[in-house]
């Protein structure tokens, strides 16, 4: 079952997709109500960020029960209905799986008999490890005087994956959801699952300059991407199998990233390739990235591309509204499975958040998690109550559906073109041109893509018939400012 090779994944941030309960927070029934939209749009799978019970310190990534649904989002029955409805529409469901840590409110963490399920150290912190979110990665428990390790928030203690009981319990979580019919998992924080058993200090990062996040002041050689993690990747894959999809969150240089495909295909099907998020918006830089990635892929590995997610600035803010259309074309015409972040198909930009509205202070993530815009009713049709984050300005689905020049119309045309094109869905990649702000590449035998990454006209470096453009009209001789085209060659 390799539906995901030709498929497109759509990331939903459930708090922000559709509220059905009138509390200003999105929920599962809301998602169900919008499934026909996703079908109409033309995506193949939805990835839901965590919907498990959680104190919401890290919005579900701090879980108190990996095998239940937070009442904010609904019930297990609602979840079953969502899977059934999605499948009925031909949509797959991918769940976020959070194996690296739990909430500090999780019963396991509160159970004295399960002390060795976490990483405790008697007394003061044993080393210099820093949390990804900044500050020390050790928290001292005033009652016991011991310290525990947390890669993220202090409310997110890391599980001890060297303890067989933890492995068994957490692999059992996968089985629980597989039995409920899910089609795959996105594994959170895959790189961090094992830490150095000797708890040695991380060395200083020679590339660190003041102003960079504190986490970057050290090289996380003893806290991330240990060789042994590959063995856990393989253990998860063994449970997930071949009939379901294993996606893994891996922020790593390309050569390290591709290791997560595993030996002989026993790793993740898709270690998420987030490099487009951090690469300068420049023709040479993007071509170099694609070529380096293509060259690094192991035999039989299938590529993938991500333009945005719930942790990083939105593409429309990074490159501006005109280039966001070019970016859509890039994402959906590169070789490999694209992951599309909800709202990017509307061109939603980061929404300014006033200090009194912030719910994730100091992290700059609220701005990229704002509610989906559906229509012109109050709160854009997302909720009848006060939304948990402001909705922001800009046209929603209803208006954009009627406008053939809208971002939504462009995404829908691109998704349809990709679906119907063997070249775009499966054909090889070859750079044709990367210079002077223009990137052009061939896909398969007969398809080419040319992208003008500048705000000025440029010669079109490829000859062929234009089958899709970010713009309307035109004579096909030049690339207009901010224009991207797909051609038959
Ligand atoms: C990555 C998730 O995408 C992010 O939102 C979360 O805060 C961390 N992992 C910790 O779970």
Boltz pocket constraint, residues with backbone or C-beta under 6 A from the ligand:
constraints:
  - pocket:
      binder: B
      contacts: [[A, 58], [A, 61], [A, 98], [A, 152], [A, 188], [A, 189], [A, 249], [A, 310], [A, 311]]
      max_distance: 6.0
